[in-house]
Amino acid sequence: MALPQAEKGPLYKYIKYSDIGIAVVVIGIIVMLVIPMPPWLLDLLLVLNIFASVVTILISIYISDPLEFAVFPTVLLVATLYRLALDVSATRMILLNGHMQEQGMVGRVIPSFAQFVVGGNLAVGFIMFIILIIIQFMVITSGAERIAQVAARFTLDAMPGKQMAIDADLHSGLIDAEGAKQRRRDIEREADFYGAMDGAGKFVKGDAMAAVVIMIINVIGGLLIGILWHHLNAAVSLKTYAMLTIGNGLVTTLPAFLMSTAMGMVVSRAASEANLGVDVIRQVTAQPKALRITAIFMSFLGLLGLFTESLPGWPFLFLAAVAYTIGTVLEKQQKQYDEIAQAVVEQTKQDATKKPESVVSLMQVDPISLEVGRGLLSLVDPNQGAKLLERVTSIRRHIALEMGLVLPGVRFRDNLQLKPNAYVIKIKEIEVAVGEVMVNQFLAIGPEDKLRNLRGTKTVDPTYGMPGVWISPEQRGDAERLGCMIFDPVSVIATQLTEVIRNHGSEILGRQEVQALVDTVKKTHPAVVKEIIPDVLSLGEVQKVLQNLVRERVSIRDLVTVLETIADNVHMTKDTEILTECVRVALSRVICKEYMNNEGIINVVTIDQQIEQLVSQSIQRTEMGSFLTLDPNIGQEILQATGAEVQKLQERGLQPIVLASPPIRPAYKRLTERSFPNLVVLSWNEIAPKVNVQSVGVISFQ
């Protein structure tokens, strides 16, 4: 939440005038091109140029995401124009007053740079200036421009995959709608940023070329003015104007060099997780063996230098000692950390063994539990961030909004019998899903031809069975550019947990949970509850209706409509299956909204009349409910015909939806749910008004 300006500090109240300040700067640059500057003001502006470049490069070091400095392309453009304006003003002053530099007519900054940096040596000054320009033009600017070009192209190529990842996170409850909008805006800003940086690189490259041209013009112009106008001899004229030109070139090229370096640092920070210093220290010190091996190699070179006198031995030996010491200390710290972690695990096991347990507590069955191997303890340990615990809160919120279920808490346990990176999801202590993730890595999911370009451990997405590769954080940018969807370990587990809850929601919805939902409705609609419970229907019968809805992923969030529909129809029948069908009709808009495409069309396959008649004739209703007494051979043929149409829909990228007549819809769903658990079966009565249905196939005997 943004703080009021008064609470942020006294300087923030001037931010609202920043647009005026920027306008003044731009107008000032134009004025510098036309009006001569006094020497003292030009000195101040030259120093200000150095100051701004130092601030810019330090900001590029401390940012962890390029978008934190999204205004950098514009800053780079303004800074380039500012330097060119300084070059024009300095050139005017040098050519007009260069012969009077002893009287301070050209300021103090330019002559000081000429004397201090190059020691007053004309040849050294020229060489240093040319070297700086070559480094800036051929190395830094060209490299940064190339990185920006590639990043812009790959960012655009990866946008569809990133959008799919956002949609997947939104659908699984990992983020809300506002979070999805923010991530989409970040993707658009990232693409715009790298595109702008690509264009800004052209300005920096042009600035380097202009510096060379300006220096040549200043030297030639100063030489002619000194000889023809001020009647100086050629040597004095060349030294006077050439030294001032070199001083001006150095004082403006140094900030340009820093700005080019800042540009390269910003565009190359795509895969960073912290500022540059933290990333360097964290990643270099993560491999102490590399430091020790380097120390051995440096020691070899140092000893070789001592014995053969071909190399200075002491610098190599000094660095070898430093690297070996740091590597040894880091390796000892890692061993101590591993020993402490192992001791904590052993102590936990001993405490659990010694602690007297109550038999009653052993009788309790957790509705949802998640067991993890020792390698995943950091995901559920509050002392280490417990990212998975925080994600479960988002899942519960999303399931409540999507399905109307108030989930009980998820019990987390460590299970040392599992593989270190494995986990198990249980519903009422029964294993329903398993998976394995790699901590500190990312799961890249995409077409197999794209995944071949990534180095890592091949795997299969535990939720949807899609091919994937576990990659290191350094490869994340490459995977995104290939259009792969990227998931961290917590997201992988959370997505599978969300899908398990959707599939087993009816088992989680017990009488106590239904009573809690009814009590919530009773506070606002007491008449609806009083009409049904407990005089007409028991709580258990209402629970069966709600379970039937949740089993087919129909949201019961609008519980008032559900109870009112039951009240309207319960005087005709108390059959929970029939009441469920009545409620589904009342919730037709909710059901259709789930399966409509962007054009408001539901693509379905219909059932041949012959199959409908066979199913209808096989439905037998009793006091215990309805049963399907279908010949097994005929049932198998129906399943084969259904499977053929389902496969055609999946090949076209469509969700399998079957449209049946109202009398046989429940029976057909029960017939197919074991073979096709994700098959949606709708009835004609559940199609809401203004919703178009398009038949794309017919289930029939061949």
C-alpha positions in Angstrom: 0.0 0.0 0.0 1.4 3.4 -1.0 2.1 5.7 1.9 0.9 9.3 1.9 3.5 11.8 0.8 3.6 13.4 4.2 4.6 10.1 5.7 7.3 9.3 3.1 9.5 12.3 3.9 9.9 16.0 3.1 11.5 15.4 -0.3 8.6 13.4 -1.7 6.3 16.4 -1.7 8.4 17.9 -4.5 7.8 14.8 -6.8 4.6 16.3 -8.2 6.8 19.1 -9.7 9.2 16.6 -11.3 7.6 17.1 -14.7 8.5 20.8 -14.5 12.1 19.8 -13.7 12.4 17.5 -16.7 11.0 20.2 -19.0 13.5 22.7 -17.6 16.4 20.2 -18.3 15.3 19.7 -21.9 14.9 23.4 -22.5 18.3 23.9 -20.9 19.9 21.5 -23.3 18.5 23.4 -26.2 19.7 26.7 -24.7 23.3 25.2 -24.3 23.4 24.6 -28.1 22.7 28.3 -28.9 23.8 30.5 -26.0 27.5 30.6 -24.8 28.0 29.4 -21.3 30.2 31.3 -18.7 33.2 29.2 -17.7 32.1 28.6 -14.1 28.6 27.3 -15.3 30.2 25.0 -17.8 32.5 23.6 -15.1 29.4 22.9 -13.0 27.6 21.3 -15.8 30.6 19.1 -16.7 30.9 17.9 -13.1 27.1 17.3 -13.0 27.5 15.0 -16.0 30.1 12.9 -14.1 27.8 12.9 -11.1 24.8 11.7 -13.1 26.8 8.9 -14.7 28.1 7.6 -11.4 24.6 7.6 -9.9 23.3 5.7 -12.9 25.9 2.9 -12.9 25.4 2.5 -9.1 21.7 2.1 -9.6 22.3 -0.5 -12.3 24.4 -2.4 -9.8 21.8 -2.4 -7.0 18.7 -3.2 -9.0 17.6 -6.9 -9.0 15.2 -6.6 -12.0 15.7 -4.5 -15.1 12.1 -3.2 -14.8 13.1 -1.5 -11.5 14.9 1.0 -13.8 12.4 0.9 -16.6 13.0 4.7 -17.3 16.7 4.0 -18.2 16.2 4.1 -22.0 14.8 7.6 -21.7 17.5 8.6 -19.2 20.1 7.3 -21.6 18.7 9.4 -24.4 18.5 12.6 -22.3 22.1 12.0 -21.0 23.4 11.5 -24.6 21.8 14.8 -25.7 23.2 16.5 -22.6 26.7 15.3 -23.4 26.4 16.5 -27.0 25.2 19.9 -25.8 28.2 20.0 -23.5 30.5 19.2 -26.4 29.0 22.0 -28.4 29.3 24.5 -25.6 32.9 23.4 -24.7 33.9 23.5 -28.4 32.6 27.1 -28.7 34.5 28.1 -25.5 37.7 26.4 -26.6 37.8 27.9 -30.0 36.8 31.4 -28.7 39.0 31.6 -25.6 41.5 28.8 -25.9 44.4 31.2 -26.2 43.4 32.8 -22.9 43.2 29.6 -20.8 45.7 31.0 -18.3 43.2 33.7 -17.4 40.5 31.0 -16.7 38.5 31.8 -19.8 37.9 28.1 -20.5 37.2 27.1 -16.9 39.1 24.8 -14.7 37.7 21.4 -15.3 38.8 20.9 -19.0 42.4 22.1 -18.5 42.6 20.1 -15.2 41.6 16.9 -17.0 44.1 17.6 -19.7 47.0 18.1 -17.2 46.0 15.6 -14.4 44.7 12.6 -16.4 47.4 12.5 -19.2 50.1 14.5 -17.5 50.1 17.3 -20.1 51.4 14.8 -22.7 49.7 15.4 -26.1 50.4 11.9 -27.5 49.3 10.1 -24.3 46.1 12.1 -24.3 45.3 11.2 -27.9 46.0 7.5 -27.2 43.9 7.4 -24.0 41.0 9.1 -25.8 41.1 6.7 -28.7 41.3 3.7 -26.4 38.3 4.9 -24.4 36.3 5.4 -27.5 37.3 2.0 -29.0 36.3 0.3 -25.7 33.1 2.1 -25.5 32.1 1.8 -29.2 33.4 -1.7 -30.1 33.1 -3.6 -26.8 30.6 -2.2 -24.3 28.1 -0.5 -26.5 28.1 -3.1 -29.2 27.7 -5.9 -26.7 24.9 -4.2 -24.8 23.1 -3.4 -28.0 23.4 -7.1 -29.1 22.1 -8.3 -25.7 19.1 -5.8 -26.0 18.3 -7.0 -29.5 18.4 -10.7 -28.6 16.5 -10.0 -25.3 13.8 -8.0 -27.2 13.3 -10.8 -29.8 13.3 -13.6 -27.3 11.0 -11.7 -24.9 8.4 -11.3 -27.7 8.8 -15.0 -28.6 8.3 -16.1 -25.0 5.2 -13.9 -24.4 2.7 -16.7 -25.4 4.4 -19.2 -23.0 4.4 -16.7 -20.2 0.8 -15.8 -20.8 0.0 -19.6 -20.6 1.9 -19.8 -17.3 -0.1 -16.9 -15.9 -3.4 -18.5 -16.9 -2.3 -21.8 -15.4 -1.3 -20.1 -12.1 -4.6 -18.2 -12.1 -6.6 -21.4 -12.8 -4.8 -23.3 -10.0 -5.4 -20.6 -7.5 -1.7 -19.6 -7.1 -2.5 -16.0 -8.0 -5.7 -13.9 -8.1 -7.1 -11.9 -10.9 -5.3 -8.7 -9.8 -2.0 -10.6 -9.6 -2.6 -12.0 -13.1 -3.2 -8.5 -14.5 0.0 -7.2 -12.8 2.1 -10.1 -14.2 0.7 -9.5 -17.7 1.6 -5.8 -17.4 5.1 -6.7 -16.3 5.5 -8.9 -19.4 4.3 -6.1 -21.6 6.7 -3.6 -19.9 9.6 -6.1 -20.2 9.0 -6.4 -24.0 8.7 -2.6 -24.3 11.8 -2.1 -22.1 14.1 -4.3 -24.2 12.8 -2.8 -27.4 13.5 0.7 -26.1 17.0 -0.4 -24.9 17.7 -1.7 -28.4 16.9 1.7 -29.9 18.8 3.6 -27.1 21.9 1.7 -28.0 21.9 3.4 -31.3 22.2 6.8 -29.6 25.1 5.6 -27.4 26.9 4.3 -30.5 26.3 7.5 -32.4 27.5 9.5 -29.4 30.9 7.6 -29.5 31.3 8.3 -33.2 30.3 12.0 -32.7 33.0 12.3 -30.0 35.7 11.3 -32.5 34.4 13.7 -35.2 34.1 16.6 -32.7 37.7 16.0 -31.5 39.0 16.1 -35.1 37.1 19.2 -35.9 38.3 20.9 -32.7 41.9 20.1 -33.3 41.8 21.3 -37.0 39.7 24.3 -36.2 41.8 25.3 -33.2 45.0 25.0 -35.2 43.7 27.2 -38.0 42.2 29.8 -35.5 45.4 29.9 -33.5 47.6 30.4 -36.6 45.3 32.6 -38.7 43.4 34.6 -36.1 45.6 34.8 -33.1 48.9 34.6 -35.0 50.4 31.8 -32.9 53.0 29.5 -34.3 51.9 26.0 -35.3 53.4 24.1 -32.4 52.0 26.4 -29.7 48.6 26.5 -31.4 48.5 22.7 -31.8 49.5 22.1 -28.1 47.0 24.7 -26.8 43.9 23.7 -28.7 44.7 20.0 -28.9 45.3 19.7 -25.1 42.0 21.5 -24.4 40.2 19.3 -26.9 41.6 16.2 -25.3 40.6 17.5 -21.9 37.1 18.1 -23.1 37.0 14.7 -24.8 38.1 12.9 -21.6 35.7 14.8 -19.3 32.7 13.9 -21.5 33.8 10.5 -22.7 34.3 9.2 -19.1 30.6 9.7 -18.2 29.6 8.2 -21.6 31.8 5.2 -20.8 30.0 4.8 -17.5 26.6 5.1 -19.1 27.5 2.5 -21.7 28.6 0.2 -18.9 25.4 0.8 -17.0 23.4 -0.1 -20.2 25.2 -3.4 -20.5 24.7 -4.2 -16.8 21.0 -3.4 -16.9 20.2 -5.5 -20.0 22.2 -8.5 -18.8 20.4 -8.8 -15.5 17.5 -10.8 -16.8 18.1 -13.9 -14.6 19.0 -12.1 -11.4 17.3 -12.6 -8.1 19.0 -9.9 -6.1 21.4 -7.0 -6.7 24.7 -7.6 -8.5 26.9 -7.8 -5.4 24.6 -10.3 -3.6 24.3 -12.5 -6.8 28.1 -12.5 -7.4 29.0 -13.4 -3.8 26.2 -16.0 -3.4 27.0 -17.8 -6.7 30.8 -17.7 -6.4 30.9 -18.8 -2.8 28.4 -21.6 -3.5 31.3 -23.6 -5.1 34.2 -23.7 -2.6 35.8 -26.6 -4.4 36.3 -24.4 -7.4 38.2 -21.9 -5.3 40.5 -24.6 -3.8 41.2 -26.1 -7.3 42.0 -22.6 -8.5 44.3 -22.1 -5.6 46.2 -25.3 -6.5 46.6 -24.1 -10.1 47.8 -20.6 -9.0 50.3 -22.2 -6.6 51.7 -24.3 -9.5 52.3 -21.1 -11.5 53.8 -19.3 -8.5 56.2 -22.1 -7.7 57.1 -22.3 -11.4 58.0 -18.6 -11.3 60.1 -19.0 -8.2 62.2 -21.9 -9.6 62.5 -20.8 -13.2 62.4 -17.0 -12.6 60.2 -16.8 -15.7 57.2 -15.4 -13.7 56.9 -13.2 -10.6 56.0 -15.9 -8.1 54.7 -13.9 -5.1 51.4 -12.5 -6.7 50.4 -16.1 -7.8 51.2 -17.5 -4.3 49.4 -14.7 -2.5 46.2 -15.2 -4.5 46.5 -18.9 -4.1 46.7 -18.6 -0.4 43.6 -16.3 -0.3 41.5 -18.6 -2.6 42.5 -21.7 -0.6 41.6 -20.1 2.7 38.2 -18.8 1.5 37.4 -22.2 -0.1 38.4 -24.1 3.1 36.3 -21.8 5.3 33.3 -22.1 3.1 33.5 -25.9 2.8 33.7 -26.1 6.6 30.6 -23.9 7.0 28.7 -26.1 4.5 29.6 -29.3 6.5 28.6 -27.6 9.7 25.3 -26.7 8.2 24.7 -30.2 7.0 25.6 -31.7 10.4 23.2 -29.3 12.2 20.4 -30.1 9.8 21.0 -33.9 10.3 21.1 -33.4 14.0 17.8 -31.6 14.0 16.2 -34.4 12.0 17.6 -37.0 14.4 16.5 -35.0 17.5 13.0 -34.7 16.0 12.9 -38.5 15.5 14.1 -39.1 19.1 11.6 -36.7 20.6 8.8 -38.3 18.6 9.9 -41.7 19.9 10.2 -40.7 23.5 7.0 -38.6 23.7 4.0 -40.5 25.1 1.2 -40.6 22.6 -2.4 -40.6 23.3 -4.3 -43.4 21.7 -7.2 -41.1 21.0 -5.0 -38.8 18.9 -4.0 -41.7 16.8 -7.6 -42.3 15.9 -7.9 -38.9 14.1 -7.8 -39.0 10.3 -6.6 -35.8 8.5 -8.8 -34.9 5.6 -5.8 -33.6 3.5 -2.2 -34.3 4.3 1.1 -33.7 2.4 4.2 -35.8 3.3 7.6 -34.6 2.0 11.1 -36.0 1.9 13.9 -34.5 3.8 15.1 -32.5 0.8 11.8 -30.6 0.8 11.7 -29.7 4.5 12.7 -26.1 3.7 9.4 -25.6 1.8 7.3 -26.3 4.9 9.7 -25.2 7.7 8.6 -21.8 9.1 12.2 -21.1 10.0 13.3 -21.4 6.4 10.5 -19.4 4.7 7.8 -22.1 4.5 6.8 -21.0 1.0 4.5 -23.9 0.5 2.5 -23.1 3.7 1.9 -19.6 2.3 0.8 -21.0 -1.0 -1.8 -23.3 0.7 -3.6 -20.2 2.0 -4.0 -19.0 -1.6 -5.2 -22.4 -2.7 -7.9 -22.4 0.0 -9.0 -18.9 -1.0 -9.2 -20.0 -4.7 -11.1 -23.2 -4.0 -13.6 -21.2 -1.9 -14.2 -18.8 -4.8 -14.2 -21.4 -7.5 -16.1 -24.4 -5.9 -17.6 -22.9 -2.8 -15.7 -25.3 -0.5 -14.2 -24.3 2.8 -11.2 -26.5 3.0 -9.8 -27.8 6.3 -6.2 -27.2 7.0 -3.6 -29.3 5.2 -1.4 -31.3 7.5 2.3 -31.3 6.6 4.6 -34.2 7.7 8.1 -35.2 7.0 8.6 -38.8 5.8 12.2 -40.0 5.8 11.1 -43.1 3.9 10.4 -41.1 0.8 13.1 -40.0 -1.6 14.7 -36.7 -0.6 12.9 -34.7 -3.3 9.6 -36.7 -3.3 6.2 -35.9 -1.8 2.9 -37.7 -1.3 -0.6 -36.2 -1.2 -3.1 -38.1 0.9 -6.9 -37.8 1.3 -8.0 -39.3 4.6 -4.7 -41.0 5.0 -4.9 -42.7 1.6 -2.3 -41.8 -1.0 -3.9 -40.2 -4.1 -1.0 -38.5 -5.8 2.8 -38.5 -5.7 5.5 -36.3 -7.3 9.1 -35.3 -7.2 10.6 -31.8 -7.5 14.1 -30.3 -7.5 14.7 -27.6 -4.9 16.4 -24.5 -6.2 15.6 -25.5 -9.8 12.7 -24.7 -12.2 10.5 -27.0 -14.2 10.3 -26.0 -17.9 7.3 -27.4 -19.7 6.9 -27.2 -23.4 7.1 -29.2 -26.7 9.8 -31.8 -26.7 11.6 -30.3 -29.6 12.1 -27.1 -27.5 13.1 -29.0 -24.4 16.0 -30.7 -26.2 17.8 -27.4 -26.2 17.8 -27.3 -22.4 20.3 -29.0 -20.1 18.7 -30.7 -17.1 16.9 -33.7 -15.7 14.0 -34.8 -17.9 10.7 -35.5 -16.2 7.0 -35.4 -16.6 4.7 -32.8 -15.1 3.0 -34.7 -12.1 -0.3 -32.9 -12.6 -1.1 -33.0 -16.3 1.6 -35.5 -17.6 3.2 -33.0 -19.9 7.0 -33.5 -20.7 9.3 -31.2 -18.9 12.9 -30.6 -17.8 14.3 -29.5 -14.4 16.7 -26.7 -15.2 19.0 -24.4 -13.2 18.1 -20.8 -12.5 20.7 -19.7 -15.0 18.8 -21.3 -17.8 15.5 -19.7 -16.9 15.9 -16.9 -19.4 16.8 -19.4 -22.2 13.7 -21.5 -21.4 11.4 -18.4 -21.5 12.9 -17.4 -24.8 12.0 -20.8 -26.2 8.4 -20.3 -25.2 8.4 -22.8 -22.3 6.2 -22.4 -19.2 8.4 -22.1 -16.1 7.3 -23.3 -12.6 9.2 -23.3 -9.4 9.0 -26.3 -7.1 6.4 -24.7 -4.8 4.1 -24.0 -7.8 4.5 -27.6 -9.1 3.4 -29.0 -5.7 0.6 -26.4 -5.3 -0.8 -27.0 -8.8 -1.0 -30.8 -8.1 -2.5 -30.2 -4.7 -5.2 -27.9 -6.2 -6.1 -30.5 -8.8 -6.3 -33.3 -6.2 -8.7 -31.1 -4.1 -10.9 -30.6 -7.2 -11.0 -34.3 -8.0 -11.7 -35.3 -4.4 -13.7 -32.4 -3.2 -16.8 -34.6 -2.6 -14.8 -36.8 -0.2 -13.7 -33.7 1.8 -17.2 -32.3 2.0 -18.4 -34.1 5.2 -21.5 -33.3 7.3 -19.5 -31.0 9.6 -18.4 -28.9 6.6 -22.0 -28.9 5.3 -23.2 -27.8 8.7 -20.7 -24.9 8.7 -21.9 -23.8 5.2 -25.6 -24.0 6.2 -24.9 -22.0 9.4 -23.4 -19.3 7.2 -26.4 -19.1 5.0 -28.7 -19.2 8.0 -27.3 -15.9 9.2 -28.6 -14.1 6.0 -31.4 -16.4 4.7 -32.9 -18.1 7.8 -36.2 -18.8 6.0 -34.6 -21.0 3.3 -32.8 -23.2 5.8 -35.8 -23.5 8.1 -38.0 -24.7 5.3 -35.7 -27.7 4.5 -33.5 -28.6 7.5 -34.3 -30.7 9.5 -38.1 -31.1 9.0 -38.1 -32.0 5.2 -34.5 -33.3 4.6 -31.8 -34.3 6.9 -28.4 -32.8 6.9 -27.0 -36.0 5.3 -29.4 -35.8 2.4 -28.4 -32.2 1.7 -24.8 -33.3 1.9 -25.4 -36.0 -0.8 -26.8 -33.3 -3.1 -23.8 -31.1 -2.6 -21.4 -34.0 -3.0 -23.0 -34.9 -6.3 -22.5 -31.3 -7.5 -18.9 -31.1 -6.3 -18.0 -34.5 -7.7 -18.7 -33.1 -11.2 -17.0 -29.8 -10.4 -20.2 -27.7 -10.1 -19.6 -24.8 -7.8 -21.8 -24.7 -4.7 -20.8 -21.2 -3.8 -24.3 -19.9 -4.5 -25.7 -22.1 -1.7 -28.8 -20.0 -1.4 -29.9 -20.9 -5.0 -29.1 -24.6 -4.2 -31.2 -24.7 -1.1 -34.1 -22.7 -2.7 -34.1 -25.2 -5.6 -34.2 -28.1 -3.2 -37.1 -26.5 -1.4 -39.0 -26.0 -4.6 -38.7 -29.6 -5.7 -38.5 -31.6 -2.5 -42.3 -31.9 -2.2 -42.3 -34.0 -5.4 -39.4 -36.3 -4.6 -36.7 -36.8 -2.0 -34.4 -38.7 -4.4 -31.1 -36.9 -4.0 -30.1 -37.7 -7.6 -33.2 -36.1 -9.0 -32.8 -33.1 -6.7 -29.2 -32.8 -7.9 -30.4 -32.6 -11.5 -32.9 -29.9 -10.5 -30.2 -27.9 -8.9 -27.9 -28.3 -12.0 -30.7 -26.8 -14.1 -31.0 -23.8 -11.7 -27.2 -23.4 -11.9 -27.2 -23.6 -15.7 -25.5 -20.1 -16.1 -22.7 -21.1 -13.7 -22.2 -24.4 -15.5 -22.2 -23.0 -19.0 -19.9 -20.2 -18.1 -17.2 -22.8 -17.1 -17.3 -24.4 -20.6 -18.0 -21.6 -23.0 -15.3 -20.3 -25.3 -14.6 -16.6 -26.1 -17.4 -16.6 -28.7 -20.0 -17.9 -26.2 -20.1 -21.3 -27.8 -19.9 -24.7 -26.2 -18.4 -27.4 -28.4 -20.0 -30.7 -27.6 -20.5 -34.2 -29.0 -24.0 -35.6 -28.9 -25.2 -39.2 -28.3 -26.8 -41.3 -31.0 -30.5 -42.0 -30.4 -29.9 -45.8 -30.4 -27.4 -45.5 -27.5 -29.7 -43.1 -25.6 -32.5 -45.6 -25.8 -30.3 -48.5 -24.6 -29.1 -46.5 -21.6 -32.6 -45.2 -20.8 -34.1 -48.7 -20.9 -31.3 -50.0 -18.6 -32.0 -47.5 -15.8 -33.7 -49.1 -12.8 -35.0 -47.0 -10.0 -35.4 -48.3 -6.5 -35.8 -46.9 -3.0 -32.0 -47.0 -2.6 -31.5 -44.9 -5.8 -31.2 -45.6 -9.5 -28.9 -48.3 -11.0 -27.7 -49.0 -14.6 -28.4 -52.6 -15.6 -26.7 -52.5 -18.9 -25.3 -55.6 -20.7 -21.5 -55.6 -20.2 -20.7 -56.1 -23.9 -23.0 -53.2 -24.9 -21.5 -51.0 -22.2 -18.0 -51.7 -23.5 -19.0 -50.8 -27.0 -20.5 -47.5 -25.7 -17.2 -46.8 -23.9 -15.2 -47.5 -27.1 -17.4 -45.2 -29.1 -17.1 -42.5 -26.4 -13.3 -42.9 -26.3 -13.0 -42.4 -30.1 -14.9 -39.1 -29.9 -13.0 -38.0 -26.8 -9.7 -38.6 -28.6 -10.8 -36.6 -31.6 -11.7 -33.6 -29.4 -8.4 -33.8 -27.6 -6.5 -33.9 -30.9 -8.3 -30.6 -31.8 -7.4 -29.1 -28.5 -11.1 -29.1 -27.3 -12.3 -30.1 -23.9 -14.3 -33.3 -24.1 -18.0 -32.4 -23.4 -20.9 -34.8 -24.0 -24.5 -33.4 -24.4 -27.1 -36.0 -23.4 -30.9 -35.9 -22.8 -31.9 -35.1 -19.2 -33.2 -38.5 -18.2 -30.0 -40.4 -19.0 -27.4 -37.7 -18.1 -26.6 -39.1 -14.5 -26.5 -42.7 -15.7 -24.2 -41.9 -18.7 -21.9 -40.0 -16.3 -21.7 -43.0 -14.0 -21.1 -45.3 -16.9 -18.1 -43.2 -18.2 -16.5 -41.7 -15.1 -14.1 -44.5 -14.4 -12.7 -44.7 -18.0 -13.0 -40.9 -18.6 -12.8 -39.1 -15.2 -12.4 -35.7 -16.9 -15.3 -36.1 -19.3 -18.0 -33.5 -18.8 -21.6 -34.7 -19.3 -24.3 -32.0 -19.7 -28.0 -32.2 -20.4 -30.1 -30.0 -22.7 -31.8 -28.5 -19.7 -28.5 -27.2 -18.4 -27.8 -25.0 -21.4 -28.5 -21.5 -20.3 -30.4 -19.0 -22.6 -28.2 -17.1 -25.1 -25.6 -19.9 -25.0 -24.9 -21.5 -28.4 -24.1 -25.1 -28.7 -22.1 -26.5 -31.5 -22.0 -30.2 -32.2 -18.6 -31.4 -33.4 -19.3 -35.1 -33.3 -21.7 -37.9 -32.5 -21.1 -41.0 -30.3 -22.5 -43.9 -32.2 -21.9 -47.6 -32.9 -19.6 -48.1 -35.9 
